[in-house]
Amino acid sequence: MKSVSLHRHDFQEFVLITKGSCIHQFKDFSMPLIPGDVFLVPPHEKHAYNIETPVSMYNCQFYPDQIADWWNEQFGSMLSNLSMPEDDSPIYPADLNRQHIIHLSVQDAKRVEMMMDIMLKEQIEQGFAFQQVKQDYLNIILIIISRARLQQYASNPKKEHLSQDIVIASQQFIEENLAEQINFSDYACTNSVSPGYFRAIFKAATGLPPVEYLNRLRIVRAIEYLKDQTMPISDVAAAVGIYDANYFSRLFRKFIGYSPREFRNRVKEEL
């Protein structure tokens, strides 16, 4: 897939990343996307994809008002909840809230991918009642995404109890110490909050627990280092704070879908 410049469209679109990584420009800032990320782009909203490394994604485009009156009544509010941020939180810089990205589990991502394949086949073959089949699968996919969103933010404390300053400072700390060992329990205690409370407010603000957020950021940074074909993979791992090359390879494959070596070879092939 090639980069796509800023554009807008009059249909609703949802996107699922299945392999690799790219940068999504939306809501006036850029966000790295990894496999399992899914998001909705409402009609007439500008967005773009910056593709620098191999990536695979599914795009589903549809017009809600052309499906059925009952569909909008049942699913309209669901689309609004999935595609519109709740507030203008200043959480910095790679939070998932402002682009309203939902991160699916491996199992849910596979289910959605399978359903998208079926929808594509129905669209190509256009057999009996193919439009109904596509609509039914679309309904199920949106329910899966909505359930994932509810679970992702299930531990969200009430906003009046959410300390944005702590989360913002912790994100800056992670950015500045990415190559170091980070103990979030120690970090919480240093900032006079309990580890449990820190995990809760961090997940509420970013959509991810601190450790998963840290690993995501490390892998996104590793992608940049892997573009340097001369840098040993063990050095790439160490540069992002992972000193076990085997663990780094397993973690990288878990997030991106390729091993670091496979990913680097694919980048080299596309140059």
C-alpha positions in Angstrom: 0.0 0.0 0.0 1.2 3.5 -0.9 0.8 6.7 1.2 -2.5 8.5 0.8 -2.5 12.3 1.0 -5.0 14.3 2.9 -8.5 13.6 1.6 -12.1 13.5 2.6 -15.1 11.5 1.5 -18.9 11.5 1.9 -19.2 8.0 3.3 -18.5 6.4 6.7 -15.3 4.4 6.8 -13.8 2.1 9.3 -10.2 0.8 9.1 -8.5 -2.2 10.7 -4.7 -2.6 10.6 -3.8 -6.3 10.2 0.0 -6.2 9.7 2.9 -3.7 9.8 2.6 -0.1 10.8 1.7 3.3 9.4 1.1 6.9 10.5 -2.5 8.1 10.4 -3.0 11.9 10.2 -6.4 12.8 11.6 -7.8 15.4 13.9 -4.8 17.7 13.3 -2.1 15.3 14.6 -0.4 12.1 13.6 -0.7 8.7 15.3 1.3 5.5 14.7 -1.0 2.6 14.0 -0.2 -1.1 14.7 -2.1 -4.4 14.0 -5.3 -4.6 15.9 -6.0 -0.9 15.8 -9.4 0.0 14.4 -11.0 3.4 14.0 -13.9 5.1 12.3 -13.6 8.2 10.0 -16.8 10.1 9.8 -17.9 11.7 6.5 -16.2 14.9 5.4 -13.3 14.6 7.9 -9.8 15.0 6.4 -7.3 12.2 7.0 -4.2 10.8 5.5 -1.8 7.7 5.7 1.9 8.0 5.7 3.2 4.6 4.6 7.0 4.2 5.1 7.1 0.5 6.0 5.0 -2.6 4.8 1.4 -2.4 6.1 -1.8 -4.3 5.5 -5.2 -2.9 6.3 -8.9 -3.4 5.7 -11.1 -0.5 4.8 -14.9 -0.7 4.9 -16.8 2.2 3.4 -20.6 2.6 3.7 -23.4 5.1 3.7 -25.5 4.7 7.0 -28.4 6.7 5.6 -28.7 4.4 2.6 -29.0 1.1 4.6 -32.4 1.4 6.4 -34.2 3.7 8.7 -34.2 1.2 11.5 -30.4 0.7 11.1 -29.7 4.4 11.8 -32.0 4.3 14.8 -30.2 1.3 16.2 -26.6 1.9 15.2 -26.4 5.7 14.6 -25.5 6.5 18.2 -23.0 3.6 18.2 -21.2 5.2 15.2 -21.1 8.6 17.0 -19.6 7.0 20.1 -16.9 5.3 18.1 -16.0 8.2 15.8 -16.3 11.3 17.9 -13.9 12.1 20.8 -15.5 12.9 24.1 -13.3 15.8 25.0 -10.2 17.8 24.0 -7.9 16.1 26.5 -4.3 17.5 26.2 -2.7 14.1 27.0 0.6 14.0 25.1 1.4 12.8 22.5 0.4 9.4 21.2 -2.8 8.8 23.2 -5.5 6.9 21.5 -8.4 9.1 22.6 -8.2 12.0 20.2 -8.3 9.8 17.2 -10.6 7.4 19.1 -8.6 4.4 18.2 -9.8 1.1 19.6 -7.2 -1.7 20.0 -8.8 -5.1 19.4 -7.6 -8.3 21.0 -5.9 -10.8 18.7 -9.0 -12.9 18.7 -11.4 -10.0 17.9 -9.1 -8.7 15.2 -9.1 -12.1 13.5 -12.9 -12.3 13.7 -13.3 -8.9 12.1 -10.7 -9.8 9.4 -12.6 -13.0 8.6 -15.9 -11.1 8.4 -14.3 -8.5 6.1 -13.1 -11.2 3.8 -16.6 -12.6 3.6 -18.0 -9.2 2.9 -15.5 -8.7 0.1 -16.4 -12.0 -1.4 -20.1 -11.2 -1.3 -19.4 -7.8 -3.0 -17.5 -9.5 -5.8 -19.8 -12.5 -6.4 -23.1 -10.6 -5.7 -25.1 -13.8 -5.1 -28.6 -14.0 -3.7 -29.2 -11.4 -0.8 -25.5 -10.4 -0.9 -26.4 -6.9 0.4 -28.2 -8.3 3.4 -25.2 -10.6 4.2 -22.9 -7.6 4.0 -25.2 -5.5 6.3 -25.4 -8.3 8.8 -21.7 -8.7 9.0 -21.2 -4.9 9.3 -23.6 -4.9 12.2 -21.6 -7.7 14.0 -18.3 -5.9 13.3 -19.6 -2.6 14.8 -20.9 -4.5 17.9 -17.5 -6.2 18.3 -15.7 -2.8 18.1 -18.2 -1.2 20.5 -17.7 -3.9 23.0 -14.0 -3.6 22.8 -14.3 0.2 23.3 -16.4 -0.3 26.4 -13.9 -2.8 27.8 -10.9 -0.7 26.9 -12.3 2.3 28.9 -14.2 0.2 31.5 -11.9 1.3 34.3 -12.3 5.0 33.5 -12.5 6.9 36.8 -14.9 9.8 37.0 -13.4 12.8 35.2 -13.3 15.0 38.2 -10.9 12.5 39.9 -8.6 12.1 36.8 -5.3 13.8 37.2 -4.2 14.8 33.7 -1.0 16.3 35.1 0.2 12.9 36.3 -0.5 11.2 33.0 1.0 14.0 30.9 4.2 13.9 33.1 4.4 10.1 32.9 4.1 10.1 29.1 7.0 12.7 28.9 9.0 10.5 31.4 8.4 7.4 29.2 9.5 9.4 26.0 12.7 10.6 27.7 13.6 7.3 29.3 12.5 4.8 26.6 15.9 3.1 26.6 15.8 2.6 30.4 14.2 0.0 32.7 10.9 1.6 33.8 9.1 0.4 37.0 5.7 2.0 37.1 5.0 1.0 40.7 8.1 3.0 41.7 7.1 5.9 39.4 3.7 6.0 41.0 5.1 6.0 44.5 7.6 8.8 43.6 4.6 10.9 42.5 2.7 10.1 45.7 -0.1 8.0 44.2 -0.7 4.3 44.6 0.3 2.0 41.7 -3.3 0.9 41.3 -4.6 4.4 41.0 -1.8 5.3 38.6 -2.7 2.4 36.3 -6.4 3.3 36.4 -5.9 7.0 35.4 -3.3 6.1 32.8 -5.6 3.6 31.2 -8.5 5.9 31.4 -6.5 8.6 29.6 -4.7 6.6 26.9 -6.9 3.5 26.5 -3.9 1.2 27.4 -2.3 0.1 30.7 1.1 1.7 31.3 3.2 -1.4 30.4 1.3 -2.0 27.1 1.6 1.7 26.3 5.3 1.5 26.9 5.7 -1.6 24.8 3.7 0.0 22.0 5.9 3.1 22.0 9.1 1.0 22.1 8.0 -1.0 19.0 6.9 2.1 17.1 10.4 3.6 17.9 12.1 0.3 16.9 10.4 0.6 13.5 12.3 3.8 12.9 15.6 2.2 13.9 15.0 -0.9 11.7 15.0 1.4 8.7 18.8 1.6 9.2 19.9 -1.6 7.6 23.3 -1.5 9.2 22.1 -1.4 12.8 22.1 -4.9 14.4 18.7 -6.0 15.7 20.2 -6.5 19.2 21.2 -2.8 19.1 17.8 -1.8 18.0 16.3 -3.7 20.9 18.7 -2.1 23.4 18.0 1.4 21.9 14.3 1.0 23.0 15.0 -0.5 26.4 14.8 -4.2 25.7 18.0 -6.0 26.4 16.8 -9.5 25.5 16.9 -9.8 21.7 14.7 -12.9 21.7 12.1 -11.2 23.8 12.3 -8.2 21.6 11.6 -10.4 18.5 8.6 -12.0 20.1 7.2 -8.7 21.2 7.8 -7.2 17.8 6.0 -10.0 16.1 3.1 -9.8 18.5 2.6 -6.1 17.7 3.5 -5.9 14.0 2.9 -9.4 12.7 6.4 -9.8 11.4 9.7 -10.6 13.1 12.2 -7.7 13.1 14.3 -9.5 10.4 11.3 -10.2 8.2 10.1 -6.6 8.6 13.5 -5.2 7.7 13.7 -7.4 4.6 10.3 -6.2 3.5 11.4 -2.6 3.9 14.5 -3.3 1.9 12.5 -4.9 -0.9 10.2 -1.8 -1.2 13.1 0.7 -1.4 
